[in-house]
Amino acid sequence: MKTVMFYHGDELRLGVKVEDSIIDVKEATKHFPNLNGIPITAEELLTGGDLARLALEQMLLDIHLDADYVYPETSLDFGPCVPHPQKIICVGLNYKKHADECNMPYPKTPILFSKFANTLAGHGDVIELPLESQQVDYEAELVIVIGKEAKNVSETEALEYVFGYCNGNDLSARDLQFTTTQWLLGKTSDGFCPIGPYLVSRDEIDNPNDLAIGLTLNGEVRQISSTSDMIYNCEDIISYISKHMTLYPGDIILTGTPEGVIMGEPEESRKWLSQGDEMTVTIENLGSLTNVIK
């Protein structure tokens, strides 16, 4: 299942992708009064477990794509596919070739940092450059979305706690990031964590540790790799984090970026993001996330 969040007036609504259309779940449920337990918000879907997902799938069996609650995907204004995560956790320096291009040693344990809700953005959103930075960079990332409470879980059971996956772009102001030894300032400007467009349920992803991942800038391929190059895979990351803090449904984890970032280029040839630049993150089976710099 692929779900989205989209704006219906001022309201952010849950939608489900069917072919090239999006089902407005809130409107559709009015036509299925005999079906119980259908989640109409992202929170209900993420916290409702298998029963919520199955109820939504049951409704989809009887959907008619010419109904008035079905919209062309291209007509929608998308929001972040997970709109209200309690935690946004990021893993730094987690691809071997990315560490190599930055001349940094592979970390002995996962490097964790956080973003905040102000960084969330959706597919198609315009991202404004921060006034205090002249060195903004992109980072294509696979995002894990937690589906049930996880504490002290093992690597072997870690993926059972995943609801699904989505594209992410860990935008980074490098001059702010390295002002001190703490990366937070360079990672938390408004709009610096676009995610989406789809949240893809885990049953559609055979192996999150072997997905093609890439980014284009103004149509030019800048990043092209595979999640198989991760130093710590998805199971490692979930297990490690869960031993230090409890993960809850809707928490998101950005798992690191592959080689090809601007910071990895020779210093004299770096051309940082500027107004009008268009970035597209594409991950195998997860679609494409596009944002433009303002």
N, C-alpha and C positions, 0 to 999 in steps of 0.2 A: 504494500500500500504506500502511496505517495500522498502526503498531506501538505497543505500550504496554509499560510495566513494571509488574508487579503482585506483591504479596507472596503467596507460597505458604508458610504458616508463617513462618519467619524468612528464607526465601530469596526474593530478588528475581528474578523470572522474566520472560523475554521473551514477549509475547503479540502476536497479530495480530488486528485487528478484522475480522470478517466479519459484515455486517448488524449486529444488536444483540448479537452474541456475541464472546467473546474466545477464541482458540485458544491453549492452553498449548503452546508450541512444543516444550519439552523433553519433555513427555509424548507429544505427537503423533509425534515422530520415532521413538519405539519401535515404532510401527505401520507405519513405512516404512523397513525395514532396507535396502532396495535403492537408496534415494536417498542420494547422497553429497554432502557439502559443505553440508548444511543448518546455518545458524548457530543456535545455541541460546542465545546471550547477545547483549546489545546490542553488546558490543565486537567479537564475531565478525561481526555484521551490518555494523557501521560500517566495519570494516577490511577486510572481505572483498570489497568492490567489487561490480561487476555480477554476478559469479558467485555470490556469497552470496545476493544479492537474488533472482536467477533461480531458485536452488535452493529457496528458501523459497516462491516463487510456484508452482513446480512441485508442491510438496507440497500447497499449498492447493487445487489442482485436484481432488484426491481426498479432500478433507476432508468428513466427514459431520457436520452440525451437531447430531446427536443423540448424538455420541460422548461418552465420559466425560471427555475432555480439552478439552471445550468448555464455557465458563462464561458465564452471563448477565453482561453488562457491569456491571450495577448491583450485582452481588454482590461486586465486587472492591475491594480496598484498593490504590490506585494508588501507585506510586513516581514519581520524576522520569523522564520519558520518555527522557532521556539521563542515565544514572546516574553516569558517571565521566568527565566531560570533563577533559581536561588543562588547558584554558583556558576561562574564562568572561569574555568581553570585551563591554563595553557601550559604546554610542555615546550621548553626551549631547547634548541640545538639537538633535535632528535632524529636527524637524517645524517647518515655517514658522509655523503658527498657535500652536504651543506656545511657540516663541520669542517670538512677538508677545504672548501672554498674560502672559509673564514679563518683558516689557519688556527683552529681551536681544537683542543683534545676532546675525544669523546667523553661525555660525562659518565661518572662512575655510578650515579643514581639519576633518575629523572630530575631535570631542572623545572621547577614549577613556579609560575607566577599567575597573577589574576587580572582580569578585566572587570568592568562594572557594567550595569545596565545601560548607562549612557552611551556605551560603545555599540550597542546593537543597531543593526540596520538591515533592510531587506533587499532582495533582488531588485535592481533598477534604481535604488536610492542614489542620490548625489551626495558624495562625501566631501565636506568642506575641509580644506587644509588648515591646520592650526596656525595661528598668527605667530607663535613663538618657535616654529620649526621651519627649517629650509631643507630637511633631509628625510622626506617621507618615502617609505618603501612598502612594497606589497609582500605578502606571504600566503601562498595557496596552502590550505590545510584541510585534512579530513577531520570532521567533528563527530565525536561520539555523544549521543544523547541518552542519558540514563533513564531507565524505565521502571526500576523499583529500588527500594532502599538497599544500599550496599554498605556493609561494614565488615572489615576484616575478611574479605572474600579472597579465595585462592585464584591463581592464574587459570586453573582448569575450569573453574565455574564462572569466571568473570564475565564472559559474553552473555550469559544468561540474564544479566542485570541490565542489558542494553535494550532500549526501545528501538533505536535506529541510528541513522547516520545522515549527515548533510555536508554540503560544501561550506567552507569558511575562508575568510581572508583576514589574517592577523596583521592589519595595517600597523606600521611601526614608524615612529619619528626617531630616527637613529641618533640625531644630535641630542635629543632629550633622553633617549634610552640610556645613553652612556655618560650622561652628566654625572651620575653617581654609580655605585655598584648595584643599586636597585633599579630594575628595568621598568618599574611601574609607570613613571611619568611618560615615557615614550610609547606606552601601549594603550593608554586610556583616554585619548582624545575622543570627542563626540564622533560617533559613526565608525570607529576603528575596529568594529567586529561585525561586518555584514555576514549573514548566514542564510542559506537557502539555495534556490527557491523552494526546494522540496525537502521535507523530512521523510526519509525512506525507511520503512520498517525493516528490522534486521533479517526477516525471513527472505527478503529480496537480495541480500548480500551474502554470497557463499563464504567469502573470506575477506574481511576488511583489511587484512595484512598483505593483500596482493591485488591492489587496485591501481590502475593508471591514474596519475594525478598531474595536472599541469596548469599553467597560467599564460594567457596572452595579454600583451599590452599594445593597445591600438592595432590589434590584429597580428602582431609579431609574437611568435612563440618565445617566451622567456624562461618558463619552467616546464620541464617534462621529465617525469620520473615515475616511480612506483612506490606505494606504501611498503613494499618489501624491503626498502632501503632504511626503514626506521630502525633506530638503535633499540628502542623499547617499543614493542608492539602493543596493540590495543589491550590484550590481556594483562601484560606487564603493567601498563599505565593504570588501568582500573584497579587492579589488585593493590598496587603501591599506594595510590591515593586513598583507597578505602581503609588502609591500615593507619592512616593519619587523621582522617576525617570521614564522617558519614556522608555518603552520596545519596541524593534524593531524586525522585522522578522529576525530570525536566532540567536537571543539572547538565551543563554541556562542558565537554573537554576538547580543546583544540590540541591536536596531537603532534604539531611541529610542521615545518616546511622543508621541502627539498631544495636542492641547489638551484641557482638561477636568480637569486635576489640581487637587487642593485648593490647592496653592501658587499656582495661577493666579487664584484668587478674591481679591476685595478682602480685605485683612488682617482687617478687623473681622468678616467673615462666614465665615471659615474654621472648619470643624468637622473636626478631624483624626480619623483612624481610631480606633475605640474597641472595647472588648470586645463581641463579638456581631455585629460588622459582617460582612456577606457580600459578597465581591467576585467578579464573574464577568467574565473576559476572553473575548471572542468575536472570532475572526478568520475571515473567509470561507474556507470549505473546510477549516478546521483544528479545528472543534468549539469547545467552551467549557471553560474552566479556572476552577473555583470553589474558593475558599478562604475560611475563616472566621477572624476575628481573635479571639484569646484574651486 
